[in-house]
Amino acid sequence: MNTADRSLAGLDIALRRRFTFKEMPPEPKLLDDIDVFDVDGEYAVNIGQMLIKMNERIEVLLDRDHCLGHAYFMPLKSDSSIKNLAFIFRQQILPLLEEYFFEDWERIAWVLNDQNKKQPEHRFLKNVSADLSSLSNLFGDKVAGSLQDRRWHINEAAFSRIESYHGILGALE
């Protein structure tokens, strides 16, 4: 049972009376021998280091109970391709972060370090940031001046770029 799953609190109390519990935190060191390279074999990202950095950010923004487990990335031991990493991120990691942060895309982007990536094509998430005139067309000048555009889009192309993952570490930019 994950400690972050509060919907099972009643069951949790009943189980705690009957069993002993052992904390099972993520073990990024199990991933230290996994490097994923770009298609040219030029740049690589170490998966253990990437998990450490993402979990440090999650711990600050939420708590340690929400840290990503190493098991998500274990399939990379047998297939350390960028295609497999992209699948894991797009189908497992991003949806989990959406749930953890209640679709607060700005905080999800912080976990992925998108705000520090100089190249927009390396960002997993993009803020639409419409200009004031388009907001005025939608809401009128009076309301538009007090609004912040909160629309975000997923940049599908970023999942196949090793620089996007390397940018999570804050390097290669």
Disulfide bonds with the S-S distance in Angstrom:
none
